[in-house]
């Protein structure tokens, strides 16, 4: 039964990853006509209301651990999406996808602060290869970096922190309550930031609502609920490997629907990033350590 649940969890995460990959193109188009924090505020507040309405009975069982966990995860989620949305204004969907995808290389190093175990030399090698790929696609003349790529790199750090904290709190609290709270926290922080920094919102047209509703249903409410439940039955290693395919889906969808040209330099950089991620996540040493980490949490 454990194996079956693990396979179902991994399959669910793959569908979530595909939805996220397509959303890079959807969000890129949306951000040409809507301010970033308004987009995030509407997206996450709608997701919060939907989750709260569907799982209102769960809210009665919410305890201090759920509130603390949901707030922490939501804070990192907000920072991740805020820097991603701002970065996507200045970079392409494929580059945004691959730079964001580098977060999985950072996970074992950030997890060190929880399990106090050295990630391993495979992880060091994976990080070197990944950051070499990031350099290929992001560094320009004079070793400068595009502001969009830099913001997206910050986004990768925050998403790595979100993966680590989700795994930790999902095994201590209620994953449904965590999903409700993290979307609510992200929505409120986006609303407050947008009110303080952006002009008054204009009327949203049909295409804007379509982009927001796609993000709400497939990439936010449904996705994070699936992620939190799935990570109860699979490891952070499995989750990270599957989620690294988000970048590949982003590049494919960007080529098909946004018309992004995939140059040789870009393809080399993307290949290095993907190779670094796979070196990191498929190394036997880290797989064993990840399982030990999970066992230590369960105990």
N, C-alpha and C positions, 0 to 999 in steps of 0.2 A: 504493500500500500504506500509506503514511503516513496518508492521509486516512481509510482504512478503520479503521486502528488507533485513530485519534483519535476517530472516531464510536463505536466499540465502547467505548472508555474512557469517553467522556461518558455513554453509555447505562448502563454499569455504575455510574457514580457517581450517576446519577439513581435507580436502584433502591436503592442504599445510603441515599440521602437520604430516600426514602419510608420505609424501615425506621426510620431515626433519628427521623423525624417522629412515627410511631406510638409509638415508645418513650417519648416524653414522657408520654403517657397511661399506658402500662404501668408506667413507673417511678414516676409520681405515686401510683398505687394501691399499688405495692409498698412505697414508703417510709412508708405509713401503718401497716405491720406489721413492718418490718425497719429496723434502724439503717443509716444511709447508708454507712458505711465497711465494714460487714459485707457489704452488698449489692455494693459495688464490689470488695471483696476476692474474694468467691466468683465474681463475674462475670469478672473479669480473670484470676484464677488458672486457672479452667476454660478460658478462651480460650487462655491461654498453653500449657497442657498439650495441648490439641487441636492447636494449630499446631505445637508441638514434635514431637508424635507423627506428624503427617502429613508434615511437612517435615524429618524427622530427618537426612536426607542433607545438607540445606542447612547444618545446624549444623556439619558437618565443614569447611565452607568459610568459616566465620565468622572475620573478621579484626578488627583494631583499629578500623578505620573503622566497621564494623558495630556494634561494642560501644559506641563513643563516640556514634554517631548514634542508636542505639536507646535509650541511656540518656538523652540530651538530650530526644528526642521523648517518651519515656515520662514524664519528669519533668513536662513541660508538660501532657501528657495527664492525668496524675494530678491536677495542680492544677486543670485545667479541669473534670474530672468531679467532683472533690471539692466545688468551689464550686458547680457546677451541682446536684448532689444535695442539698447543704445548702440552696441557694436554693429548690429545687423544693418543699421542705417548707412554705415560707411564701408561695409564689406559685402561679399557675395554669400548666397545661401550655402554653397559647397564649402567654402573656407570656414564659414561660421560653424557648419556641421562638424568638420574635422577638428577644428581647434576646440570646440566644445567637447568632442569625443575624447580628447586627451585627458579629460578628468579621471578616466579609469586608471591611468598610469599613476595619478597622484593618490588614489585611494589607499593602497597599502602603506604609503609613507605617512599619510595622515592617520591611518588606523594605528600606527605605532604609539600615538599618544593615548590610545585606549588599551591596547594589549601589551605595550612595552617590549615588542619583539622586532628585531631588525628584519625588514621585509625580505632581504635576500639579494644575492648578486644578479640573479636574472631580472629582478625588478630594477636594479640600478642600470643594467644594460638596456632594458626596455625603455627606461626614462631617457637615456642618452639618445637612443634611436628616435624616439618620439620627438624630443626637442630639436633634434637635427632636422626632422621633417617640418616642424613648426618654423624653423629658421628658413628653410627652403621656400615655403609658401608665404612667409610674412615679412622677412627682412628685405628691405629695398636698398637702393644706393646709399652708401655711407652708413650702412648697418642701422638704418632707422626702421621703425615699425609703424605700420598704418594704425591710426587711432582705433579704428574698428577692430582690427586684429588684437590689439592690446586689451581693449575692453572685453573681448571674447575670451582671451586667455584668463582674465580675472574671473569671468563667468565660469570657466572650467574648474578653477580652484573652489569656488562656492558650491558648484554642483558635486564635486568630490566630497566636500564636507556634508552635503545633504545626503549622499549615499551612506557615509559612515554613520551619521546620526540616525538615519532611518533604520538601519540594521540594528543599532543599539536599542533604540526606543521601541521598535516593533516587537522585540522579544521581551519587553518588560510591560508594555501597555497594550491597549486595544488598537489594532491597526486601522480600523474604520474610524475611530475617534481621531486618530492621528491625521488621517487623510482630510477629515472635515476641518480640523483646527489649522493644519498647515495651509490649506487653501484660503481660509478666512484671514489668517495672519498676513499672508502674501497680498491678498486683496486690499486689506485695510492699509498696509504700509504703502502700496502702490497708489491708493486713493489719496492718502495724506501727502505723499511726495508730489503727485501730479497737481494737487490743489495749490501747493506752495511754489512749484517751479514752472508749470505749464499754463498756457492761455486757457480761457474758458472754452469748454468743449462745444463743438458744433454738432448739428444733427447727423447721426450715423445713417448712411444709405444702406441699401440692401446688401451690396457686396461686403461692406464692413461688418454687418451683422452676420453674414454667412461665414466670414473668416473667424469672427469671434466665437460663433456657435460651434464651428468645427473644432476650434481649440478647446472650448469648454467641454464638449461631449467626448471627443476622442483623445485629447492631449492633456486634459487637466482633471476633471472630476473622475472620469472613467479610468484614466491612465494611472493616477496616483493611488486610487483605490486598489487597482490591480497590482501596482508595484508593492504597496505596503502589505497586501495579503500574500502575494507571491513570495516576497522575501522572508515570509514566515516558514516557507517550505523549501527554499533554495538558499544557496550561499551568496555572499556578496561577490564572490569570484564569478559564479555563473551569471549573476545579474550584470556585472560589469562587462563580461565578454559579449553577452547578448546586446547590451546597450551600446557597445562600440559600433555595432552595425548601423546605428542611427546616422553616423557620418556618411556611410556608403549610400544609404537610402537618400540622404539629403543631396548628395552629388548626382545621383541618378535622376531624381525628381527635378533638380535644378537644371540639368541638361535637357530633360524632356519638356518641362513646362515653363521654365524661365529663360531658356536659351543661353545659359551660361557656357562659354567656351572652356573646354578642359585642355589647357596647354600641357606640353611635355613637362615643364617645370612643376606645374600644379600636380600632375599625376605622380611625379617622382616624390614630391612632398607628401601627398596623400598616402602613397604606398609605404613610405617610411613611418608615418604616424600609425597606420594600421599595423605594420609589422611590430613596432614598439609596443603597441597595446597588446598584441597577441603574445609576444615574448613575455610580457609582464603577467598576463592572466592565465596562460597555459603552462607556465613552469610548474613542475611537480612540487617544488619546495614551498611555493606560496599556497598551493591548493591545500597541502597538509596543514600549514599554519592557519589558513582561513577556517578550516574545520575545527582546529583546536580553539580558535578564537570564539567560534560559535558555541562550542561545548562549555567554555569558561563562562559565557554569558548565561547559558541555560542553567548552569550550576550556580 
